[in-house]
Amino acid sequence: MVSSRAFPSEPIKRRQLWDLAAAILRPSPKLPPDEWARANRVYPETSGLPGPRDPSLTPYVIPVVRAVHAGLHKRVVLVCGAQMGKTDGLLDVLGARLDQRPAPILYVGPIRDFLTDQFEPRLMSLLDEAETLAAKVVRGRRMKKTLKIVAGVPVRLAHAGSSAALKSSPAALALVDEYDEMLANVKGQGDPLGLVEARGETYADFVTAITSTPSRGLIETELDARSGLTFWKVGDPEAVESAIWRLWQSGTRHHFCWPCLHCDRYFVPRFDQMRWPENATPAEAAKSAQLACPHCGGLHEDDDKTEMNGRGLYVAPGQWVEDGRVLGQPAENAVLSFWASGLASPFVTWGTRVERYVRALASGDPDQLQTALNAGFGECYTPASGRDALDYQEIFQRRQPYRMKELPDGVLRLGMAVDVQKLSLFYTIRGFGSRGTSWLIDRGQLFGPTDDDEVWNALADLMLMPIAGMQIERVFIDSGFRPNKPDAGDEHKVYEFTRRYAWLVSPTKGRATMSPPYRVSKIEVTPKGKQASYSINLVWLSTDFFKSLLVSRIRTPMDQPGSFIVPDDIDEDYCKQLVSEVRVVDAATGKPQWVQRSRQNHFLDCEALAMAIGYSLNVQRIPEGVARRGDDPVGLDPGGVEGEVAAVAAHPAPRVSNLRSRFAGLSSRLNR
């Protein structure tokens, strides 16, 4: 006889099934994820913020989770810093969906350990702490680390390194977390996002939510005239390593904006608005960190963050703010994308983020510096992101009271530098005086395909035209084009042009480093489609030397010999191009590299060539006291480029009665 105790679980299992069915069939209030979380989620005493969840602590997450829940866009992208509550936002979306409209969900993390050690415990806490979900969870042997059955539907956890897991079953909602870190751990398997989104083809309302801190990328800003906000500019995809940033900039590009508590105008908070004392220690920087409004310069403390977050708004290009409301519509886009600065996080103070940055800067470790900017501020990093880089405002501070195309009295010699592109020629004309002091005389762009003659004829007219009676005496044209560069010029056209004006013009090629920094060699050139060749003098230049010399000149005080001067009517584009690269020494090899901060660097290349022209003319050896009267134009004998730079002794200015003969004598010494 078998005891009834042998089957004690049968009635219990039956009762559990009835309870589960009742819980699933019981309708839940239809709430957006943030309100659902406020009503259902309670953090345990062991958490950092025990008690009922308060989504208003992270207001920049609320519009994101509501957009995912609404399902009006197939992709919703959030880029932000670390410790900003984005994973909790994904859990809010997951919980609200399972409670109100159960459907298969796929969560994808970067690596397996992230799933099992970090996300899965937080998911179980959600399923246990929310009473409306706890009753809907199937427990026991069917519950696995990477598979939960809730309200009769599967919640799968996968990592990017397992393509089999990503292909396992359909899903109505996909949550992709730490996308950039995910791609860094995928080797030879392509982008997992395509596999993830293929899981949703059978669901009409399928949505993918993608979040991450960014990584590397060459990103600039641009001022929107209508809103007065400075947005992140869409970067060249080839120059943006960060996959999440490329996704973000392919979408609507919403920026989380704050109101200034001084002028009440909205602005986009960024790292470059942070202020702390120069040469401060990490601890000193942490104590004194403040945020400056880009409109009025008003300073804000970390304690102001709560109020600014409370009034914060997402604004996209095409929108503006009036009376605390967002007006206008962004361009129509299937991708809804959001960016929020790490400064908005309520969990980490500004001082802590600045302290980490200053410490990383002092370490000289680029990985630490990248982490400080990516995780701390939610911004892309390039090796040029340090505070030691030139700012374009420093170029504005080099202005003197003369206008473009005017010749200041101190100018003794003129040189012209040309950067060749596929459809235009960029140029600068720089005047040189005693001890290498120099003045920008003109800059511009000649438009036209550079494989045609028309634009080269325009260049010839320009370089042969005297300026206030003074002739340009040396022209350098860059011919060192990178292979497969889509906007590169034609080096054969450069060689043909320089051959025609060999007494005045020289082609150049740059090498990263070279000793000596300036060398001339004769090369044989065979024109396209011809057998006969000709010889030309090619000038080899050390890119590092002459760009470093340019930066040194820019940083030379205005009252010192060798200073770098621009006219009063200089434009912002020129100034920004001059600071488009920064010198970085590779920690492993010790070799210098010039890393782009912005893509437009043509005038930087021109001015580096101009420094080489000045070097070839030995302008740094022109004695002080040699000057030109503005009413007496002086023409100096042009000299061809020689193999080595001639040494010129720095004698006092000679006493001669005739100004022209005085400079003729000086010129002969300079070119000897």
Secondary structure, 3 states (H helix, E strand, C coil): CCCHHHCCHHHHHHHHHHHHHHHHHCCCCCCCHHHHHHHHCEECCCCCCCEECCHHHCCCCHHHHHHHHHCCCCEEEEECCCCCCHHHHHHHHHHHHHHHCCCCEEEEECCHHHHHHHHHHHHHHHHHHCHHHHCCEECCCCCECCEEEECCEEEEEEECCCHHHHCCCCCCEEEEECHHHHHHCCCCCCCHHHHHHHCCCCCCCCEEEEEECCCECCCCEEECCCCCCEEECCCCHHHCCCHHHHHHHCCCCEEEEEECCCCCCEECCCHHHEECCCCCCHHHHHHHCEEECCCCCCEECHHHHHHHHHCCEEECCCCEEECCEEECCCCCCCEEEEECCHHHCCCCCHHHHHHHHHHHHHHCCHHHHHHHHHHHHCCCECCCCCCCCCCHHHHHCCEECCCCCCCCCCCCEEEEEEEEECCEEEEEEEEECHHHCEEEEEEEEEECCCCCCHHHHHHHHHHHCCECCECCCEEEEECCCCCCCCCECCHHHHHHHHHHCCCCEEEEEEECCCCCCEEEEEEEECCCCCCCCEEEEEEEEEHHHHHHHHHHHHCCCCCCCCCEEEECCCCHHHHHHHCCEEEEECCCCCCEEEEECCCCCHHHHHHHHHHHHHHHCCHHHCCCCCCCCCCCCCCCCCCCCCCCCCCCCCCCCCCCCCHHHHHHHHHHHHCC
